[in-house]
Amino acid sequence: MEEKKDLRIRSKVISEGVNRVPNRAMLRAIGFTDEDFKKPMIGVASTWSEVTPCNIHIDALAREAKSGAESGGGAPMIFNTITVADGIAMGHEGMNYSLPSREVIADSIETVVGAERLDGIVAIGGCDKTTPGCLISIGRINVPSVYVYGGTIKPGRLNNEDIDIVSSFEAVGQHQQGTIDDSELHKVECSACPGPGACGGMYTANTMAAAVEALGMSIPGSSSTPAVDDYKGQECRQAGELVVKLLENDIYPRDIMTKKAFENAITVVMALGGSTNAFLHLLAIAHSAGVDLTLDDFEEIREKVPHLADLKPSGKYVMQDLYEVGGVPAVMKLLLEEGLLHGDCLTVTGKTLAENLAEAPALKDGQKVIMPFSEPIKKTGPLVVLRGNLAPEGGVAKMSGQKISRFEGVAKVYDSEAEATVAIEAGEIVEGDVLVVRYVGPKGGPGMPEMLSITAMIVGRGLNGKVALMTDGRFSGGSHGFVIGHIAPEAAAGGPIGLLKNGDKVTIDSDTQEINMHVTEEELAKRKSEWKKPELKYKSGVLAKYAKLVSSSAKGAVTDADLE
């Protein structure tokens, strides 16, 4: 309790005492008055940026949060951090910076809050890495905090059908296959993203927003309210007011982000059929909050939770559709009624999860976005942990939308995404192949790039389910197909995937949860003795630092795991 009392007066280090006149003089220049120095200083961490539609509206939301904190009795100030647009970084060297940007976001928020001695935080995110980046910093700093998601984009419309950013990636594959022409491809490009908000399906941004709501760290309903909805501003004002109340009531992030709260988050991700990136990000957030979370926890929950949401990329609907039938709170209400959530977990409202959900409406009658428990899309969660001689620490497969659960084929091995792309374009990847892309893990990439371009090309060429893709990199939440990522240990760290050769037979079985290459122990030992650790691809700058510090993907690819 003493620790909390010390945190409660962080900003008084700056606002009180004769020696602090220079500190106060600087704050007066930004508008502080004598009365403001008596109030808790609240930071509004904004991820506003013009580099992506996901975050382009967040400057206005940050001002709403500031207004709420001010009316709630705080002295608020807005500061910014970065964002990376994964959709723009995809398919080229820029994707190496995507996952490291999560650490830059977390480090920068921690740095500002630590330097300015802020008493509380409202953090507002949008694109994929902003949500986990904000939550990692909140877990580290442990000052009263509320997270608000900037919201999902509306679906685009083309030929009387909804489309989204993934449609544009898949259209590239269709164009290469000759099934659509230049004009049709251009129409997809011009229609896919109609305005502000994060990618509309149950991709990584919406997955993590839903997970954080289930974790108890965001305004109820925040994860499914669309970006352009007027209520999004009200959520931000409410968040500003709430953070002051949390401070007054000595409620801190680590009081909320408990092991049971993370179990709630995983449950919601499984029910919604979320992105495999949830493994990386929830592991990293748990690490920041001092919670012991492992891949085994995901697997234990997966076995109990059915996949209920018919959402893209493997389903029909988008987040806007879910919002219109009750949103994430209605899904959580259903899961709670079925005994799959811990209702006694504390949340940022100061109430328990069960108390929040008692006020939430149920799913609308006749809706088709969320299937009933009697008719689930899949009886267990679709995000499966696989282990075997190719992935001793684990790999992750997303089995939603897959008609097959086992794949056996011949490996075609590439040491970069670029090499694999050329092979696909040249027609070298055919039915029955196991396409392997390695040396693209956290260290090897570096940055564990996503393979959305490759998976989209496979789908666009009509090879979905006919080709397996395996990588020590990762996948966009928009990827679908028979794909296995996060293979650990990664090739650059000496993992067995680095010993695989063209022509080796590989078996992937999601029922037995195994992933193996059919190579004798003697042959593997010989290959291992001949293997040479590659040099880091970058010798300086952020990617060099990241590659040296980053942990295994099985531990969340964090950069502060082994610093002692």
Helices and strands as residue ranges (DSSP letters): H 2-8, H 12-15, G 18-20, H 21-29, G 36-38, E 41-46, H 58-71, E 75-80, H 86-89, G 93-97, H 98-116, E 120-125, H 130-141, E 145-149, E 156-158, E 161-163, H 165-177, H 182-191, H 204-215, H 231-248, H 253-256, H 259-272, H 277-288, H 295-302, H 319-324, H 327-337, H 353-358, E 383-388, E 391-398, E 406-414, H 417-425, E 433-437, H 452-460, E 468-471, E 482-488, G 491-493, G 496-499, E 505-509, E 514-517, H 521-530, H 541-549, G 553-555
